[in-house]
Amino acid sequence: MEQLRPFEQDVPPYPIQNALTGEIRQAAGKQNRLEMMSLWAGQGAGLARALPAAELVHTLTDELIIALPKR
């Protein structure tokens, strides 16, 4: 991805990019070629936590309890 950074301004925004690459992604899926597919992560991908699922659920539960207003 870093190699493509100089061309970032030339890449059309979503959903145009998604529409233009539809056939490529479909063919890649049929061939199980994940490196040819666009795997959208969203703008919050950098906030992801590398935790086992059970630990993540417990952490999120604890954070929710802290964030909720006290009754």
Contacts in CASP RR format, 6 or more apart in sequence:
PFRMAT RR
TARGET T0000
AUTHOR 0000-0000-0000
METHOD contacts of the structure
MODEL  1
MEQLRPFEQDVPPYPIQNALTGEIRQAAGKQNRLEMMSLWAGQGAGLARA
LPAAELVHTLTDELIIALPKR
4 11 0 8 1.000
11 17 0 8 1.000
12 20 0 8 1.000
14 40 0 8 1.000
17 38 0 8 1.000
18 38 0 8 1.000
21 38 0 8 1.000
24 36 0 8 1.000
25 36 0 8 1.000
25 37 0 8 1.000
25 38 0 8 1.000
27 36 0 8 1.000
28 34 0 8 1.000
28 35 0 8 1.000
28 36 0 8 1.000
28 37 0 8 1.000
29 36 0 8 1.000
29 37 0 8 1.000
49 56 0 8 1.000
49 59 0 8 1.000
51 59 0 8 1.000
END
